[in-house]
Amino acid sequence: MKRKKKYLIFCIVILLIFSGITIQFLLTSNMTKSEKKEEVHGNITLNVPFVFWTSIPEDFEKVGKEFDRLTEEELGIHVNLIGILSSAKNATVTMMRNEGISFDVFPNILGAPFSDHENLLPLDELLKTNGKGILELFSEEELSLGKIDGKILKLPNKGDVAESSCVVIRKDILEKCGITKKASSIEELDKILNQISNLELEMAFIAPSRPDRSFLNRYYTWLPVGSAGLCLMNYGDDHSPQILYKTEEYKNLVTFFYKWKQNGWLPDQCFLQDIPSSDLVKNQELLGYFCHYKPGVDTQESMKCGYDMEAWILTKPFLTSADKTTCSWSISRFCEYPKEAMELLNFMYTSQEAMNLLNYGVEGENYQIDERGNAIPIDKEKTYYSSVGWEVPNQYLCLPWGKDSADIWQKTQEFNDIAYRSDNLGFQFDGTSCKNELSAMQKVIDQYAFGLETGNLEPQKYLPEFLEALYDAGMEKVEKEAQQQYKRWRKENEYIGSR
């Protein structure tokens, strides 16, 4: 009798155990993908900023909610997408810090202090475990551009990384003037502007990308290698780092800018207008402006201007080490969930849905797909298209936009591939031993450079004053130290010249 009783109790226990397992299995099998991910990750929220240059799109909050829904569904991770206007970046960051809000994953275009090397998390091991999709996208050489002291701190993005300067001009005005030849240099642009001046148009002719910026913000043929204007001229091929402002090329450029100002070709009170130059074109106040060239730039700028724009390339395409890292993405060293942060980055680099969402908005509300397979705005007067597609991790996953050709990303990659790559690519000046001099020089630069580079200061008078002040601030010491560092770097990297 006792044996039967014990056996009965044993059977009941076994039945209860298996019932529990079965119930748990049924509960688990009925969980959605996001609930399963949530069970793994817990209730995790990552803060991700996105920087805009002209204005934050009206529907950005809606896009943020949709992005959060997408990442919760795919990863079980919540994302707080934060829009930041570039012109108000410092004030926004200070306010968020005061509220105890930090960033976990961010584009390095955000700038200091977030992109300072000491604030970035090394990514090498995380890439192996949680970022395998990213590793499949990039070569070791591409990833090495984001290395500091042998550790990967910045991930390059997939998009237009080659630099080339151009101006975009209204096509209808060019046709009216009978101009068919495109300018391919500053000198040729100057001659064509002279020709256009005979029409007596009631608008300004040329401006920087934004009226409140320097022309040199979107035009250069030198490789920046440090602060205070330290560079290698001739697309980086010169073998002696020097300060840009003392070069003959700088003198020639600011002389042109001053001439254009004196001729009345620049917008009135140019440097006081905190609006994009595309708005001036749209308002029939401006003929054209400087911008970075890339395949499809004419389509991009035509969308912003409301007129068909023609692009004239002024410099050859070339690579700078900053190109791959300025638009790169990183994880904060202070992020509490580094594995989840890398999973998020891996998702962003490999998800077409995520890239289209960040670049074009919500499908069916902000854009639709036409018969060619291109993304087009549903409301042309109220498009979400942000024109900062170069900021997203993998622009190549985005659908072609508007009138862009189906092979726009193939053309972009070809443009990147043909871009000139200097043997000096990778050299960066360490200014630790010249901190005082660099600080003093920057104060001088802040006083003179902008006025010269917007045509508001006469070079014949103010450039000599500018250079004298730079010498007094310690320019010679900085150049000497930079040249010594460059010589050491060349010895350590002799293999580069034979590639």
Secondary structure, 3 states (H helix, E strand, C coil): CHHHHHHHHHHHHHHHHHHHHHHHHHHHHCCCHHHHHHHHHCCCEEEEEEEECCCCCCCHHHHHHHHHHHHHHHHCCEEEEEEEEHHHHHHHHHHHHHCCCCCCEEEHHHCCCCCCHHHECCCHHHHHHHCHHHHCCCCHHHHHCCEECCEECCECCECCCCECEEEEEEHHHHHHHCCCCCCCCHHHHHHHHHHHHHHCCCCECCCCCCCCCCHHHCCCCCEECCCCCEEECCCCCCCCCEEHHHCHHHHHHHHHHHHHHHCCCCCCCHHHCCCCHHHHHHCCCECEEEEECCCCHHHHHHHHHCCCEEEEECCCCECCHHHHHHCCEEEECCCCCHHHHHHHHHHHHHCHHHHHHHHHCCECCCEEECCCCCEEECCHHHCCCCCCHHHCCEHHHCCCECCCCCCHHHHHHHHHHHCECCCCCCCCCCCHHHHHHHHHHHHHHHHHHHHHHCCCCCHHHHHHHHHHHHHHHCHHHHHHHHHHHHHHHHHHCHHHHHC
